[in-house]
Amino acid sequence: MGHVDKRCALNADPHEQLTLLDVQRLDLEIDRVRHRRAGLPEMVRVRELEVQSRTLGDVITKAAVEVSDLEADQRKADADVDLVRMRAEKDRVLLDTINDAKQLSNLQHELESLARRQSELEDVELEIMEQLESAQKAHAAHLAERDGVAADLLLARQVLAEALAALAAEEEAAIADRAVTARSLPAELLALYDKLRADQGGVGAAALYRGRCEGCRIELTPVDIARIRAAAETEVLRCEECRRILIRTADSGL
């Protein structure tokens, strides 16, 4: 370490410097609360359920379209079968009125053809009915799943709201304590701390603990220790490695 830049030197009562560590502690507490809020498992759960709900909505829409299409197919198949049945019924009525052998033979052939056609159409009709039944069951299952997800989402949002409220209370209390604690500090000292905290990842002041800066965790050399011992108690020291405000305490090892 070299010498501290005197142009940046400040003076503050030793008690005020120790109070700055309390402000730092409260600021870190506020930061932790905000970090916890951003990564709440309750929030992750809500987001997962919201994605699941939207996905199910798409699936239900697709399933509903499939059911609607199959219902239209069934109506057409029913109509086709009814048409063939009516034609066959009309031909059977004609059988009693025809005496010509050739016409009778032709009509009988047509009835046989209509019977085959009716059988084919009834097979198609049955297949569509089975597909429709399956599609309706799938659609109903998706709707039931959606209802379950909706209930889970409602509960998850309630749990999230409670967790957020608890964190908000913690944050509010810490902010209030911080305001009270920082009130007694000199404006220039607090301004320097706030600037350093913004530049140094949330830590603007650190204790000198047993010859080590607790901000960057670097051990001071014997020369640095001697210089700090010689400094006035009111001098606001800076760590030359990380540039944070360095606070002397009873455990500084001086």
Secondary structure, DSSP 8 states (H G I E B T S, - for coil): -----GGG-EE--HHHHHHHHHHHHHHHHHHHHHHHHHT-HHHHHHHHHHHHHHHHHHHHHHHHHHHHHHHHHHHHHHHHHHHHHHHHHHHHHHHTT---HHHHHHHHHHHHHHHHHHHHHHHHHHHHHHHHHHHHHHHHHHHHHHHHHHHHHHHHHHHHHHHHHHHHHHHHHHHHHHHHHHTTS-HHHHHHHHHHHHHTTT--EEEEETTEETTT--B--HHHHHHHHHS-TTEEEE-TTT--EEEE-TTS--
